[in-house]
Amino acid sequence: MIRGACCVVAVVLVLSGCASVDRVPEPGFSAGELNEFLQTRSDAHWAGLRLPDELRPEDRPVTIVSFDLWWQSFRDCMDAEGFGRIGEDPNPYAAEGRLPSLEFRLADYTCSQQVVPDPVEAGVLNRAQSEYAYDYLQQTLIPCLVNRGVTIDWAPSFTEFRDEYSRWNPILYLGPEEYARVMRDTELLEACPPIAPGLPDLGQFG
């Protein structure tokens, strides 16, 4: 049984504003979508530091780089901030049982916002892709799993999916035994592909 927001698919789609998508959307972001993504990312990082807002550094111009270049670009930024030995093993700034210094956390925040891995490479979905993915999960994957005896206890609304659970998939939220059973059942996975056709596969399912 699907609880809450997903009990009635048609109602979810109407209330959330998520319309049925007939073709695979193109990847990539409009300027507005990219700015929204960067701001959400920045806010989430700062919230995770649990520091007073008055200490928050002003965000610098963003450079988006490929994954191949990101780590070195991040290290170069940290070097410029005075923490040039990042990445050594053991990390000289990681004190066991204690938080890194305030200066280190502020530098980490600054560099993490200044040098950003390419969100398209990371599989971040734009608005059209999110609608397409959610539509597939609700109208195709969940009914397919339920018809084959898989119990789905919860699924997010579209707004929750877009803003908080963009990696959500009903298979990943199964209990350990049910998850193992589904992942061993190659016929079930072929009948109920976990990922919508045309969307990036981030290696979550093999």
Residue pairs with C-beta under 8 A, 6 or more apart in sequence:
1 151
1 152
1 153
2 142
2 146
2 152
2 153
2 154
2 155
3 153
3 154
3 155
4 154
4 155
5 12
5 155
5 156
5 157
5 160
6 12
6 138
6 142
6 152
6 154
6 155
9 138
9 139
12 18
12 138
12 157
12 158
13 19
13 20
13 135
13 138
13 158
15 157
16 134
16 157
16 158
16 159
17 158
18 131
18 134
18 135
18 158
19 131
19 135
20 135
20 139
21 128
21 131
21 132
21 135
24 132
24 196
24 197
24 198
24 199
25 126
25 128
25 129
25 131
25 132
26 128
27 120
27 126
27 129
27 200
28 120
28 126
29 37
29 119
29 120
29 126
30 126
33 126
33 127
34 119
37 119
37 124
38 62
38 113
38 116
40 163
41 113
41 116
42 59
42 113
45 109
45 112
45 113
46 53
46 56
46 109
49 105
49 109
51 102
51 105
51 106
55 102
55 106
56 109
57 106
57 109
57 110
59 113
59 114
60 110
60 113
60 114
61 114
62 113
62 114
62 115
62 116
63 73
63 114
63 115
63 116
64 116
64 117
64 118
64 119
65 73
65 115
65 116
65 117
65 118
66 117
66 118
66 121
67 117
67 118
67 121
67 122
70 115
70 116
70 117
71 87
73 115
74 86
74 111
74 112
74 115
75 84
75 86
75 87
77 110
77 111
77 114
77 115
78 84
78 86
78 107
78 108
78 111
79 86
81 107
81 110
81 111
82 103
82 107
83 93
83 104
83 107
85 91
85 92
85 93
86 93
93 100
93 101
93 104
94 100
99 105
100 108
123 200
123 202
124 166
125 133
125 166
125 199
127 162
129 199
130 158
130 161
130 162
130 166
131 158
132 196
132 199
133 161
133 196
133 199
134 158
134 161
134 162
135 196
136 196
136 197
137 155
137 161
137 168
137 169
137 170
137 196
138 155
140 192
140 196
141 169
141 170
141 192
141 193
141 194
141 196
142 152
142 155
142 170
144 191
144 192
145 152
145 170
145 171
145 182
145 188
145 192
146 152
148 188
148 191
148 192
150 170
150 174
150 178
150 182
150 188
151 178
152 170
153 173
154 173
155 168
155 170
156 164
156 165
156 168
161 168
167 202
167 204
169 194
169 195
169 204
171 179
171 182
171 183
171 194
171 205
172 179
172 204
174 182
182 188
182 189
183 189
183 205
183 206
189 205
194 204
194 205
195 201
195 205
